[in-house]
Structures are given as C-alpha cells and as structure tokens.
Amino acid sequence: FLHRGGKRGFPREGTHSECKKVARGFSEGSVMAENTQKGRADAAETLEVLFEMANLLNTGLDKQSLSICIELIENGVNPEALAAVVKELRREAAALRQAESEAATARAMGLATRS
C-alpha cells in the first residue's frame, strides 16, 4: 500500500487501484489466486506494522480507524487535513463527555440535596 517513492511515505498515484485488484481477488487460475492470497497477507502485514507505529506514536487509533484513514489517504484525502479533522472530532467528543459528566453530577447533587 505504501510506496517509498511516494511523497512523505504516502501512496503514489495508481497504488489504490492496484490494491483494490489484490483485495478483490482474481477469479482466474491458481497463480492469480496465490497472488491474491499473498496480496491480502501483505496488506494485513502492512496494516499490522502501521498499527504498531500508530501505537508507538500514541495516536489512539484502533485498527479499524487506522484502516479507514489509510483508505482515505489512498483515495486522495490530504493527510494533514485528515489529521486536523480527527483532532477536531476528538476535541468535540471530549467536550460532549465533559458536558454529560457535569450534567450527571448536577443531577446527582440535586437528588442528594433533596434527601
């Protein structure tokens, strides 16, 4: 999926269609079936390595989220813009959790003072 010749280690043009062929599989011949299996194994290994790197960098991404991000980048999404969106979604989720926690605390205090 990733090509060393790509900009900043990101996929080069045309890589996505090649990966789709591998993921989709071939219906003709055992050699092509072996290539498909190898391609799937390579894709799984690549995802595993990227997941390990993501964990080392404390990204907080699970495998599914990382896989979605990779696919978005392969489809031409700007990696910096994607990172900004992920950060903003995390900030909004944290703010919602905080508001829910404060509301629950206020409800609990209101119930405790009535007793």
C-alpha angles and dihedrals in degrees: 000000000000121000123202091218091059122102110278091347093300122134119283123233114287094022093108094059090049090052092048090055090052094046093046093051131217125269097202128082134343093262090059090045089054089049089052092050090047090048092052091047090049091049091050091048091048091051090049092052092047090048090053090050091048090053092049089052091048093235092154090222119142120215094265093050091045091050090051091049091050091050091049091051091047088053091056104269111150107251093216092051091048091051090051091051092049091050092048092049089051091050091050092047091050091049090051092049090049092050091048091049092050091048091050090049091049091049091049092049091048090053092045094052092050092058 
